């Protein structure tokens, strides 16, 4: 009887709508993740000279692939769906998100004034990754990028 109760609990948990929502992040969450990825990718160029060239290239490759995936495969379709396929409305909302991203950049630039990578960047991007199902090729390059970022953050520039 106990096994049956556990099995019922497991099946109900897997079929629960809250589990489905966790796999479907909001447009705001996706845009926040995209902004973080884009910020770190652009920031890396400012202090690339402090790290090995192959490490910088590995991080750029992973972040660019993941950022492109977020923007093109997650955010844009979600915006179009929100506005019933109305591309003009979707573009207006994207413009709003772009303004928010500029504010986000300003805040992060004020907080992280040192010219180096921080483990917080890798942790934040890793948290974002947990919210979406990523194609295997992109997941592999992103995983390499995150691991490389952690290695680079532990180095003294």
C-alpha positions, -999 to +999 in steps of 0.1 A: +000+000+000+028+024+008+044+018-026+011+026-042+008+059-023+044+069-033+037+060-069+004+081-069+023+110-053+050+108-080+026+106-109+005+135-095+037+156-090+048+150-126+014+159-140+010+189-118+006+223-136+032+239-113+059+216-127+049+226-162+051+263-153+086+259-139+097+247-173+081+277-190+098+308-176+082+342-180+092+367-207+107+389-179+128+360-166+140+352-202+149+389-208+168+391-175+188+360-184+195+374-219+206+407-204+230+390-180+245+368-208+248+397-231+264+419-203+290+392-194+298+385-231+304+422-238+322+428-205+347+400-213+362+420-241+372+447-216+396+425-197+403+397-222+440+405-220+441+392-184+431+356-195+442+330-220+429+336-255+414+301-258+395+306-225+381+339-237+370+323-270+354+294-252+334+317-230+324+339-260+313+309-280+291+295-252+275+328-242+269+339-278+252+305-286+231+307-255+222+344-260+212+337-296+191+308-285+173+329-258+166+358-281+157+339-313+141+306-300+126+317-267+120+355-264+110+364-299+084+336-303+070+343-268+066+380-276+048+372-309+026+347-291+017+373-264+006+398-291-012+373-313+014+374-340+014+412-342+051+419-351+047+457-345+036+452-309+063+426-303+089+450-316+076+477-292+079+454-263+114+443-273+124+480-274+111+483-238+132+453-228+162+468-245+158+500-225+156+479-193+187+460-204+206+493-206+196+501-170+206+466-160+240+472-176+245+504-158+237+488-124+261+459-130+288+482-142+285+502-110+285+470-089+314+452-106+341+478-112+371+454-113+382+442-147+377+405-141+352+377-142+332+369-111+318+336-100+284+354-096+282+357-133+287+320-139+262+312-111+236+336-125+239+322-160+238+286-146+205+295-128+191+308-160+201+276-178+180+256-153+148+274-164+148+263-201+153+232-222+184+239-243+194+220-274+223+197-267+249+215-288+242+248-272+241+232-237+275+217-243+291+250-254+274+268-225+286+243-200+321+247-213+317+285-210+304+283-174+332+260-163+358+282-180+343+313-164+346+297-130+383+288-137+390+323-149+373+339-119+395+319-096+427+333-114+443+365-103+443+389-133 
